[in-house]
Amino acid sequence: MAQITIYSKTYCPYCVRAKKLLESKGVSFEEIMVDDKPELFTELKKKSGMMTVPQIYINDQLIGGYTELAALEEKNQLDRLLV
């Protein structure tokens, strides 16, 4: 099973959508909230080059945010990453 990590914030509709999509796939994931961790969020932005959340990693590879996750699902490519 793939190792999935999602960095998110409490009041983020795209984070909610990403988590719902992953839950619909029946996979477990680690959620790391960055609301009260500005240092962590700063490091995450440097590492990924992304300025927003969610930031989704599958097996330590950055997938992107909700838009990229949904695009993988639309193209029927997400399931093979989740194995």
SVG drawing of the C-alpha trace seen along z (x, -y; Angstrom):
<svg xmlns="http://www.w3.org/2000/svg" viewBox="-16 -31 29 33">
<polyline fill="none" stroke="black" stroke-width="0.4" points="0.0,0.0 1.3,-3.5 2.4,-5.9 0.3,-9.0 0.9,-12.3 -1.3,-15.3 -0.3,-18.7 -3.4,-20.8 -5.1,-23.6 -8.3,-23.5 -10.3,-26.0 -9.3,-24.8 -12.0,-23.6 -9.5,-22.0 -8.0,-20.1 -11.4,-18.7 -12.0,-17.7 -8.6,-16.0 -9.2,-14.0 -12.7,-13.0 -11.3,-11.7 -8.6,-9.7 -11.2,-8.4 -13.4,-7.3 -10.5,-5.2 -10.4,-3.4 -6.8,-4.4 -5.3,-5.6 -3.2,-8.7 -1.3,-10.8 -2.6,-14.3 -0.2,-17.0 -1.9,-20.2 0.2,-23.3 -2.2,-25.9 -0.2,-26.5 3.2,-25.5 4.5,-28.5 8.1,-27.1 6.9,-23.8 4.8,-25.5 7.7,-27.7 10.0,-24.7 7.3,-22.8 6.9,-25.7 10.7,-25.8 10.8,-22.0 7.8,-21.9 7.7,-25.3 4.0,-25.4 2.6,-28.2 -0.8,-26.6 -2.3,-23.5 -3.1,-20.8 0.2,-19.4 -0.1,-15.7 2.8,-13.2 2.5,-9.6 5.6,-7.5 7.5,-10.7 6.8,-12.0 4.9,-15.3 1.7,-14.8 0.6,-18.4 -2.6,-19.8 -6.3,-18.8 -6.4,-19.9 -3.5,-17.5 -5.0,-14.7 -8.4,-15.1 -6.7,-15.2 -5.0,-11.9 -8.4,-10.4 -10.0,-11.8 -7.3,-10.1 -7.7,-6.8 -4.1,-7.1 -4.6,-7.6 -5.4,-4.0 -2.0,-2.6 -0.2,-5.2 -2.2,-4.1 -1.2,-0.4"/>
</svg>
